[in-house]
Amino acid sequence: MKTKNSRNNIAVLDIGKTHAKVILFDAIELKELAVFQSNNNILEDSLYPHFDVESLKAFIIRSLSELSKKFSVDSIFTSTHGACMALMSKGKLALPVLDYEFQGPNQIKQEYDEIRPSFSQTGTPRMDAGLNLGAQLYWQNKFFSDDFAKVDQILFWPQFWSYWLSGIAASEISYASSHSDLWDIRQEKFIDLNTYGIDTNVKYPPLRSAATILGPLRKDLAHETGLPKNVPVYCGAHDSSLALVSASLNQPLPCTILSTGTWVTLFALGSNQTDIPEQPGLMISCDCFGNLVPNFRFPAGKIYENLMQKQNKNVVEGSTIEASDVSLINFENAEKAQLIYKRSNLEINFQDINTLEQERVISQILANQTLIGSEMIGAEGPMICSGPFVNNQVYLNTIKQNWSSNIFCEDDHLGLCKGIASLVKNKI
């Protein structure tokens, strides 16, 4: 039976790097009502590996249709992973949406390094492949100039989806400033696109706050999904930045937010260290309110997955190794990351380690890397943790043993959804 007496049921489109989810969330009771999940697939049938936008659209339509049969949906909010944008021409994609893990942009690494803005200006370190949006732009313009010449607008990934839903284009600061090379954190404005050799006819849509209502759901989508025509669509924001919102509004500062998944991201709320040096993993970005937040991130989930794939299940039981004997090198790059014996400087041979030992060591090392990052950004106070690594007891216990304040764990979606609820409630 369809529930029609809702007060504020928000349909959250949570598009992560690996999976896409549609979550119906009661913003008053702070609880999930329904969750749908699909793989976020990468296609290689075009100019370069790219996200399967059409499959994502179909998944979202199916999910919203199912929700409309059972619940009232009062609004829609978009949240996505970072390092992704849509290059538009007259309201449609001019080029496929690049998978940021594709190594193509490394072809212009030297050229790009010579023209990119400084770390002091953007708070953005140089990252691999397409993790800097500026590098994506420079590479796409150079190698696909005919298609790029048609581009008239750049939409960040959450706002591409809010545009598809509402027909209204916007930009948002938490995404614009997140390791993009496109936002000047000191002057609080976009970097001139001429920096990247891009024609000034290419525009960013107007900057809007994350909880700005862009407009109602498009009539054709309302008809297709069964949702009311007046369902409001919010601007949306970066997923990890949304996890900060509830703590920023309701938690005494300083405090620390630890978001885990494909990437482990650590935010130091209330930290005074906003002049951190340019080092791997370190950056300064803006939260949804425009405040500067030092943060540390590395692809812990991807590193864990890659290292565990190296295991040999036919090893002798009882093999042991201590995390204190091991260093994690190239932690900022999941594909290049290695565990090295400190004394010999040689890569660990996983054939000498049984599966349980391997899991323990990798988890401890990833936790130690997280703690090192926390010191570098001045993170302190209570820590709020969310995401898959909360269920990894070795990782979590290692953090707890070395943290001087209380640690609180939240369900996977709760931090994100609580942040959205706080934004919507306060109309920020």
N, C-alpha and C positions, 0 to 999 in steps of 0.2 A: 504493500500500500504506500502510495506516495506521501511523503511528509511535507506538508505545506506550511507549517507553523514555524518555520525557521526564522531566526532573527538576523543572522549574518553567516550564511554558508558560503565560503569562498572556495571556488575551484582553482587550485594552484596547478599551473602547468610547470612542472619541475623537470627541465630538460638537462640531464647530466651527460657527461662524456660517454658513459657506457650504457646507461639506461634512461629512458624517458618515463615520467610518471604523471598521472593526473590524480591529484589528491583533493577530495572534498573535505573541508576543514571547518568545524564550527568555531568561529572566532570569539564567541562569547564563552562557551564551555571549554575552549582550548582542547578539543579532541578531534581525532580523525573519524570521519563517517564512512569513507570508502577510498580505496586506492586501486588504480589500474597501472600496469607496468608493461613496457615494451622495450626491446633492444633499440639502441640508437646506432643504426648501421652506417658503415662507411662504404660508399660506392667508388669503383675505380673505372667507370665506363665513360669518362669524359676527359677533360683537359688535365685533371689531377684528382687525387682522392678527395672525396667531398661527402658531406652529410646528406643523407637521404631525406630531403625536405618533404617530398610528396608522401612518403611512408609515415613520417611524423604527423603530417596534416591528417592523414587518414586515421591514425591512432587517436589523435585528439578528438576528431569528430565522433568516432565510435565511443570513446569514453564519455564525452559530454552527452551523447545520446542516451547512454545507459544511465547516467546520473539523472537526466531529466525525467526518466520514467519512475524514479524512486524518491527523489529529493527535490526540494527547492534549491536552485542555484542562484544566489543573490549577487554575485560578482565573480570576475575572473582576474587572476593575478599571474603574471609570467615571471619565472625564475630560471636562469640557465647557468651552465658552466662558463668559464672565461675563455678569452682568446679566440673569439669567433665573431664574425660580422657578415652582413649581407650587402653586397654591392648592387644597387638598384638602378634601373633605367625605366622611367615612366611607370613606376609602381610595380615593376616585375624584376626578377633577378636578372642581372646582366651577365653574371658569371656564377658558376657553382660555388657553394659555401665551403671554403677550404677546411680540410681537416688539419688542425694545427700541428699534429704529429708528423705530417708529411715533411720530408727533409728538403723539398724543393727550394724554399727560401734560403737555405744555406748556400745555394749557388751564388748569391749576391752578398754573402756575409761581409767581405772586406769593403765592398762599395758602400753597403748600408752602414757599417760601423763609422765610416768617414762622415756621413751626413746626419746620423741620428742625433737627437737632442741629448744633452748631458743628464746623468743620473741626478745631479743636484736640481735640475729643472723639472724632471718628470717623476723622480722617485722610482724609476723603472730600471732594473738591471738588464743587461743584454742576455737574452735567453735563446734556447735552441729552436731550430726549425721556425714554425710560425707562431710561437708563443708571444712574440711582440707583434701587435697588430700593424704597427708601422712597417715592419719587415714584410708582412703579408702584402700590404698595399704596394710597397716598392717593387716586390717581386712580380706581382700580378700585372702591374702597369708596364714593367719592362718586357715580360715574356708574352703577354696577351694584350698588346696595345690596342688592337682593333676592337676587341670586345670592351676593354677598359675605357676606350674613348666614348662609349655610350653611357657610362656611369654618370648619374646626376645626383646620387644621394648615398650616404653611408649609414646603414642601420646596424647598431649593435645587436647582438643575438637576442636578448630579452625583448628588445623593442621591435625586432623583426616580427616576432610572434604577436606582440600587442598590435602592431600595424596590420598583420594578416587578420586578426580578430575584429579590429575596429575600423580600419581604413585611415587611421590618424597616425602620422609619423612623429617620433620624439627621440630625444637622447636622454641619458641619465648618468649622473656623476660617478656612482660607485663602479659602473662598468667602464666608463670612459677613462677612469684613472687607474684601472687595474692592469699593471704591466703592459700597457698598450703602446707607450711612446707617443701617445696622441694628446695627452692632457698636461698642461703646465700647472703643477701643484702649488707653485708660489704665486703666479699671476692669476690663477683660477680661471683659465680659459683654454680652448683648444689650441694645439700647435698648428701653425699655418701649414696647410697642405702643400704649399709651394716647397716646403722643406724636403718633401719626398718627390719633387718633380711632378706633382699632380696639378692639373688645371683647376683654377679657382671656380670653374663652373660646377665642380663637385662640392656638395654641401652636406653639413651635418644638420639634421632636423633640430628644432628648438630644444633647449635643455629643460627638462621637466623633473619634478621630484618623483620618487618611486611610486607614491600613492596618489598621484594625479590621475583623475579619471579622464582618459583620452576621449572616450565616447562610448556609445552603446555597441553591443555586438552587431556585426553586419547582418542585414536582413536575411541574406541568403544562408548564412551560417545558422542563424536563429531558426529558420525554417528547416534546415537539414538536421539539426540536433534536437529540435523540439523545445529549445529554451525560449523564454520570453524575449521579445525584441528589445526591451529596455535594459537588459542585463549590462551593467557597466563594466568596462575593461580598463584596468589600471595600467600605468606605464610599465611597471616591472623593474627588476634590478638583478644584480649579480647574486648568485646563490650564497656564496660565503659571506658577502656583506650583509645579507638579510639576517644571517645567524647572529650578527652583532647587535641588532636593533633592540631586542628585548632587554639585553644586559645594559646597553647604553642608557635606556630609559628607566630601568628598574633596579639596577645593581649599583651599590657604592663603588666608586672607582678609587684606585686602579683595580682592574680585573683582567682575566685572560680568557680568550675564547679559543678552543681547539676544535677545529672542524676536520674530520677524517673521511677518507674515501680514496678515490684515485689519487688525489692530492691530499696531503696533510697541510693544513693552513693554520697558523698560529697568529692571533691578533693580540696586541698589547694595548688594551683600552686604557686611556688615562696616562699612558707613558709620555715622558718628556723627551724621549729620544727620537726626535723627528729630523735629526741631522745625521743619520746613520751612514756609514761608509758604503760604497758600492762593493758588495761581496756576493758570491753565489747564494741564492735563496732569500736574500734580504731585499725588501722594498718598502716604499711608503705609498699608500693609496688613500683614497677618500672613502669614508663611510657614506651611508645614504643621506646623511645630514651635511656632508661636505667637510667634516672634520678629518684632519690628517691622522692616519693610524699606521704606525710601523708594524710590519708583519713579516713572517718568515714562512716559506712554503717549499715543499719538495714532493716529488711524485711517489710517496711512500707506498700507496696501494699498488701502483704499477711495479715498483721495485720488488715488493713482496712477491707479487705474481711471477715476475720474471726469474727471480732467484729460486723460488720453489720449483719452477719447471726444470731446473737443473738437477734435481734430486735423483738419486739412484735407489730404487726401492729394494735392491738386493744386497744392501750393505750389512755388515755385521752389527748386530744389536750391541749396545753398550758403548759405542763410540761417543766421546764427549769433546766439547770445546767450550771455552768461556768467552763471553762477549767482551770481557776486558782485554782479551788477546787479539781483538779484531778491530780493524778500521773500515769504515764505509767510505769509498772514494767515488768521485763523480756523482754525488748524491742528487745533484740538480738534474741529471739526465738518466731516466729509467733504463734506457737501453745500454748505457755505458757503465752503470753503477756496478761496483764489484766489492766483495768482502775480501780484505787483505790481512794476512797475518802481520802484526805490527813488527815482530822481530825479524822476520825473513823478507818482508815486503812482497811475498808471493800470494797469488790468489788461492783462496781456500778450495780444496778439492772436495766437492760434496760427496764423492764416492766414499770418503772416510767418515761420513756423518750419517747417522740414521735419521729417519724422517722427523721424529719428535724433537731430536736435538737441533735439527736444522730449523724447524719452526720456532723453537725457543730462541736460538741465537739471532735469527733474522728479526724477530719481534723485539728483542732487547736492543739490538743495534738501531732499529728505526726509532725506538723510544729515546735512546741516548741522543740521536741526531735531533729529535724534537726538542729535547732539553737544552742542547747546545744552542739551537736557534732561539729558544726563549731567553737565554742570557744575552744574546746579541741584540735583541730588540727591547730589553728592559722589561720583559713581561713579569708581572707579579700579581699578588692578590689571589682571591678565589679563582679557580679554573672551572669553566663550563665546557664539557666535552660532548661531542655528538658524532654520529657516523659509525661505520662498520668496525673501526678499531676499538670502540668502546666494548665490544664483545670479545676482543682479544685480551685475555686475562694477563698474559705475560707482558704485553705492551702497556696495558693500563696499570698494572702493579709496579712496573719499573718507573712510570711517571709518578705514581703516588709516593713511592719510597724516596723520591728526590724533590718533591714539591713541598714548600713550607706552609702552604695554606690549604684550605678545604678544596676538594675536587667533587664536582657534581656531574652526573651523567644524564643525558637526555636521550629519548628515543630518536631514531634516525631522522624523522621528519619534524620533530617537535620544535627544535630551535629555529628552523626555517619558518615554520608556520606561525610560531609565537611572534617572530619578528614581523611577519606580514600583518598579523592581527594588530600589533602595536602601531604599525604605520597607518593602517586603515582607521583604527580607533582615533588616533591623534591627527588624522588627515594631513600627514607629513609628506 
